[in-house]
Amino acid sequence: MLPTLSDLHAPAGVRTRSINAENLSGEPGKAAAASSHLGPGRKGSAYLPLPAGGELTLADIEGPGVVRHIWITVPDRTEGGPFVLRDLVLRMYWDDESTPSVEAPLGDFFCNGFGTRALVTSVPIVVAPTGGMNAYIPMPFRRRARIVLSSEHPADVDHVFFQVDYTVGDEVADETPYFHAQWRRSNATTRLGEDHVILDGVTGSGRYLGTYIGLASLSRYWWGEGEVKFFLDGDTELPTLCSTGLEDYAGGAWAFQDELRHDPEPVPITFSAPYCGYPFFSDRDNTRAGTFIQSTAPMHAVYRWHLPDPIWFERELRVTVQQIGVWDKGLFERSDDIFSVAYWYQTEPHVEFPALAPVHGRTPR
């Protein structure tokens, strides 16, 4: 969206700042100071290393303020293995809280699940060639914002390029909801007829922003008949909001295929749009990490952003997705390997998240 006339000058006291490896504090007049062989101030500190088992503080900012944009890129593999994007974990903490408000594998947060890069062209998340991951999600804070990248990758990641663009001095009212994001996985652990939980335990008021869902299909036939359900403010057995199927929730139709037919085999059509998408499909192992046949369980990923169609809640929120398939004989229950990232705003304090699965429990199929 282009700025309006009222956006052409800053509100009183609001200033623009930026943190990257060239200016880790974001102080004004302190960027681009490091030296290279080209001389002082000539691209002397473009990245930071992240040792195996280590942690990088990408930003530590005194508020009040708003994080406006995050850009980051890392190699998607090292000599330690091909799943860097799943092995690194992104966490964000607001106002000195003891548990994170954002916790997700780095790639999954940017709609790049399965430890694999995919192009995404949406309003909040953009992943550009090759692996430039961007988040344009406003993240307000009153006293402090801390963004941390942790590694559970078995080898050093030599190059982490990043930038955090933000403003300080913003007027952040006491009732302002804070940004949250949470990753979950049901790795064929649900009973038939049991839904995958995208999000629960949310109390307070706020707005649900969007969903990223990845699924490795462990049963035959079509995998996407499951409905996404939103239980709002006291809903018990039945939700207030419900989609008509997973591909419908992600803005698609008819299985994302060029045609429903038996022969020749249909072709899936990926797409990426401002508010919804099916950016990834693969039934091949492209990691080259083994000298074996490269066919795999089919992998699919979708996203949906509730921007023009907001989902508000006043007291509590729970979000689930059914695992239902269909074939020529009708609907059937499934138990696939399904993971998700929920993105939402809520008033603090938030309920502590379930423990993030250890690195071996996050390995893609």
C-alpha positions in Angstrom: 0.0 0.0 0.0 1.4 3.4 -0.9 1.6 6.0 1.8 -1.2 8.6 2.2 -0.4 12.2 2.8 -0.7 11.7 6.6 2.0 9.1 6.3 4.6 11.4 4.8 5.9 12.8 8.1 6.6 10.9 11.3 4.4 11.3 14.4 6.0 13.4 17.1 9.0 11.6 18.6 9.0 8.6 16.3 12.3 7.8 14.6 13.4 5.1 12.2 16.2 2.6 13.2 17.8 -0.5 11.8 19.9 -3.4 13.1 22.1 -5.7 11.1 25.7 -7.0 11.4 26.9 -3.6 10.3 25.2 -1.9 13.3 24.2 -4.4 16.0 22.9 -1.7 18.4 20.8 0.2 15.9 22.3 3.5 17.2 21.9 6.5 14.9 25.1 7.4 13.0 26.8 4.1 13.8 26.0 2.0 10.8 28.6 0.8 8.2 31.5 1.5 10.4 33.4 -1.9 10.0 36.3 -2.1 7.6 37.0 -4.5 4.8 39.9 -4.8 2.4 38.2 -2.0 0.5 38.6 0.3 3.4 36.7 1.7 6.4 32.9 1.6 6.0 33.1 -0.6 2.9 30.9 -3.6 3.7 33.1 -4.9 6.6 30.5 -6.8 8.5 27.7 -8.2 6.4 26.9 -11.3 8.4 27.5 -13.2 11.7 28.4 -16.8 12.3 26.2 -19.1 14.3 28.1 -22.0 15.9 26.4 -25.4 16.3 24.4 -25.3 19.5 24.9 -21.5 19.7 22.6 -18.5 19.8 22.5 -15.1 18.1 20.7 -12.1 19.4 19.4 -10.5 16.2 17.9 -7.5 18.0 17.7 -6.1 21.5 15.7 -2.8 21.4 14.5 -0.5 24.2 10.9 0.7 23.7 8.4 1.8 23.1 8.6 0.9 19.4 7.4 -1.3 16.6 9.4 -3.9 14.6 8.4 -3.2 11.0 10.4 -5.6 8.9 12.6 -8.6 9.3 14.9 -9.9 6.5 17.1 -12.9 7.0 18.9 -15.5 4.9 21.0 -18.5 5.8 22.4 -21.4 3.8 19.8 -24.1 3.6 22.4 -26.9 4.2 25.9 -27.5 5.6 28.2 -30.4 5.9 26.1 -31.3 9.0 23.0 -31.9 7.0 20.3 -30.5 4.6 17.7 -29.2 7.2 19.2 -25.9 8.4 15.8 -24.1 8.0 14.2 -26.6 10.4 17.1 -26.9 12.8 17.3 -23.2 13.5 14.7 -21.7 15.9 13.4 -18.1 15.8 12.2 -16.7 19.2 10.9 -13.3 20.1 10.4 -11.8 23.6 8.4 -8.7 24.4 8.9 -6.5 27.5 11.3 -8.9 29.3 8.9 -11.8 29.4 10.5 -15.1 30.5 8.9 -17.3 27.8 8.8 -16.4 24.1 5.8 -15.0 22.3 7.2 -16.3 19.0 8.7 -19.7 18.7 9.1 -21.6 15.4 11.7 -23.2 13.2 13.2 -20.4 11.1 12.0 -21.7 7.7 8.5 -22.5 8.9 8.0 -19.0 10.3 8.6 -17.7 6.8 6.3 -20.3 5.2 9.3 -22.5 4.1 8.6 -25.8 5.8 10.1 -29.2 5.2 13.5 -27.6 5.5 13.1 -26.6 1.9 13.1 -23.2 0.2 10.0 -22.1 -1.7 9.0 -18.8 -3.2 6.3 -16.9 -1.3 4.7 -13.7 -2.6 2.2 -12.6 0.1 1.5 -9.4 2.0 3.0 -10.4 5.4 5.6 -12.9 4.3 7.8 -12.7 1.2 10.5 -15.3 0.3 12.4 -14.1 -2.7 15.1 -15.7 -4.8 17.2 -17.3 -3.4 16.1 -17.7 0.2 15.7 -14.0 1.1 13.1 -14.3 3.8 11.0 -11.2 4.7 8.3 -10.5 7.3 6.3 -7.3 7.0 4.3 -7.9 10.2 4.0 -4.9 12.7 5.3 -6.1 16.1 4.7 -3.4 18.8 6.4 -3.4 22.2 6.4 -1.0 25.2 9.7 -1.6 27.0 11.9 -4.0 25.1 12.0 -6.3 22.1 14.4 -9.2 21.9 14.8 -11.4 18.8 16.9 -14.5 19.1 18.1 -17.2 16.6 19.1 -20.5 18.2 20.8 -23.4 16.4 20.3 -27.1 17.0 22.0 -27.9 13.7 24.9 -30.3 14.0 27.4 -28.1 12.2 28.3 -24.4 12.3 26.2 -22.0 10.1 29.0 -19.7 8.9 26.8 -17.0 7.4 23.7 -15.5 9.0 22.7 -12.3 7.0 19.9 -10.3 8.7 18.3 -6.9 9.1 15.6 -5.7 11.6 13.9 -2.4 10.6 11.9 -0.7 13.4 10.7 2.6 14.8 11.1 3.9 18.4 9.1 6.4 20.2 5.8 5.1 19.0 2.7 5.5 21.1 1.9 1.9 22.2 -1.3 2.0 24.3 -1.7 -0.3 27.3 -4.4 -2.3 25.6 -2.4 -3.0 22.4 -2.2 -6.7 21.6 1.3 -8.2 21.0 2.4 -10.4 18.1 2.7 -14.1 18.6 3.5 -17.2 16.5 3.7 -20.8 17.4 4.7 -24.0 15.6 3.1 -27.4 16.2 3.4 -30.8 14.6 1.3 -34.0 14.6 3.6 -36.6 13.1 1.0 -39.3 12.5 0.3 -39.2 16.2 -3.4 -38.3 16.0 -6.1 -41.0 16.2 -8.4 -41.4 13.2 -11.0 -38.7 13.6 -8.8 -36.5 15.8 -8.0 -33.0 14.6 -4.6 -31.4 14.4 -4.4 -28.6 16.9 -3.1 -25.4 15.3 -3.5 -23.3 18.4 -5.2 -23.5 21.8 -4.8 -22.1 25.3 -5.1 -18.5 24.1 -6.8 -16.2 26.6 -7.3 -12.5 26.4 -8.4 -10.4 23.4 -6.9 -10.0 20.1 -6.9 -10.9 16.4 -5.9 -14.1 14.5 -3.6 -13.1 11.7 -3.0 -16.3 9.7 -2.0 -19.9 9.3 0.8 -21.8 7.5 0.2 -25.6 7.2 2.5 -28.3 5.8 1.4 -31.9 5.3 3.3 -35.0 4.3 0.6 -37.3 2.9 0.9 -40.8 4.5 -2.3 -42.2 3.0 -3.4 -42.6 -0.6 -5.7 -40.3 -2.5 -6.6 -36.7 -1.8 -5.5 -35.3 1.5 -7.2 -31.9 1.8 -10.8 -32.3 2.8 -10.2 -31.3 6.4 -12.0 -28.2 7.7 -10.2 -25.5 9.6 -12.2 -24.6 12.7 -12.1 -21.5 14.9 -13.5 -21.8 18.4 -14.1 -18.3 19.7 -15.1 -16.9 23.1 -16.8 -19.9 24.8 -17.4 -22.2 21.9 -17.3 -25.8 23.1 -18.2 -28.7 20.8 -18.9 -26.6 17.7 -16.9 -23.6 16.4 -18.1 -20.2 15.3 -16.1 -20.3 12.1 -15.4 -23.3 9.8 -14.0 -23.7 6.3 -15.3 -26.2 3.8 -11.9 -27.9 3.3 -8.2 -27.2 3.5 -7.7 -26.2 -0.1 -10.8 -24.0 0.1 -9.3 -22.3 3.3 -6.1 -21.6 1.3 -8.1 -20.0 -1.5 -7.8 -22.9 -4.0 -10.3 -25.5 -5.3 -10.5 -28.9 -6.9 -7.4 -30.2 -5.2 -5.1 -27.5 -6.7 -5.0 -29.7 -9.9 -5.3 -28.8 -13.5 -8.2 -31.2 -13.7 -9.9 -34.0 -11.7 -9.2 -37.1 -13.8 -7.8 -40.6 -13.7 -5.7 -40.5 -16.9 -3.3 -38.9 -17.5 -2.3 -38.2 -14.0 -3.4 -34.7 -12.8 -0.8 -32.0 -12.4 -0.8 -30.0 -9.1 -0.6 -26.2 -9.7 1.2 -24.2 -7.0 0.5 -20.5 -6.5 1.4 -17.6 -4.2 -0.9 -14.7 -3.8 -1.3 -11.7 -1.4 -3.6 -13.4 1.1 -3.5 -17.1 0.3 -1.3 -19.7 -1.4 -0.2 -23.2 -2.2 3.5 -22.4 -2.6 5.0 -25.9 -2.3 4.5 -29.4 -3.6 7.1 -32.1 -4.0 7.1 -35.9 -4.0 10.9 -36.1 -4.4 13.8 -36.0 -2.0 16.0 -33.3 -3.4 18.4 -33.2 -0.5 20.9 -35.6 -2.2 21.7 -36.8 1.3 21.6 -40.4 0.4 22.4 -42.6 -2.7 18.9 -44.1 -2.9 15.7 -43.8 -4.8 14.5 -40.2 -4.3 10.7 -40.6 -4.2 9.1 -39.6 -0.9 5.7 -39.1 0.7 4.0 -36.2 -1.2 4.6 -32.9 0.6 2.2 -30.0 0.4 2.1 -26.5 2.1 -0.5 -23.8 2.1 -1.0 -20.4 3.8 -3.9 -18.0 4.5 -3.8 -14.5 5.9 -6.9 -13.0 7.5 -6.1 -9.4 6.6 -9.2 -8.1 4.7 -11.3 -10.7 6.6 -10.2 -10.3 10.3 -10.9 -12.9 12.9 -11.4 -11.1 16.3 -11.7 -12.7 19.7 -12.5 -11.1 23.1 -11.7 -13.9 25.6 -10.3 -17.0 24.1 -9.3 -18.8 20.9 -8.7 -22.3 19.7 -7.9 -23.3 16.1 -7.9 -26.9 14.6 -7.9 -28.6 11.3 -9.5 -31.9 10.5 -7.6 -34.7 8.8 -10.0 -36.0 6.2 -9.4 -37.4 2.7 -11.5 -38.5 -0.2 -11.4 -41.1 -3.0 -13.9 -42.4 -5.5 -15.8 -44.2 -2.7 -16.2 -41.1 -0.5 -14.7 -39.4 2.5 -12.3 -41.2 5.0 -10.3 -40.3 8.1 -6.6 -39.9 7.9 -3.5 -39.4 10.2 -0.8 -37.6 8.2 2.4 -35.8 9.2 1.0 -32.3 9.6 2.7 -29.2 11.0 1.5 -25.6 11.3 2.4 -22.1 12.3 -0.3 -19.9 13.9 0.2 -16.2 13.8 -1.9 -13.9 16.0 -2.1 -10.8 18.2 -3.3 -11.0 21.8 -3.1 -9.0 25.0 -0.4 -10.2 27.4 0.2 -12.2 29.4 0.1 -15.3 27.2 -0.1 -18.9 28.3 3.3 -20.6 28.1 3.6 -22.5 24.9 3.9 -26.3 24.8 7.5 -27.4 24.7 8.9 -27.2 21.2 9.8 -30.6 19.8 13.5 -31.4 20.0 15.5 -31.2 16.7 15.1 -34.9 16.0 11.3 -34.5 16.4 11.3 -31.7 13.8 13.2 -33.6 11.1 11.1 -33.6 7.9 10.0 -36.9 6.4 
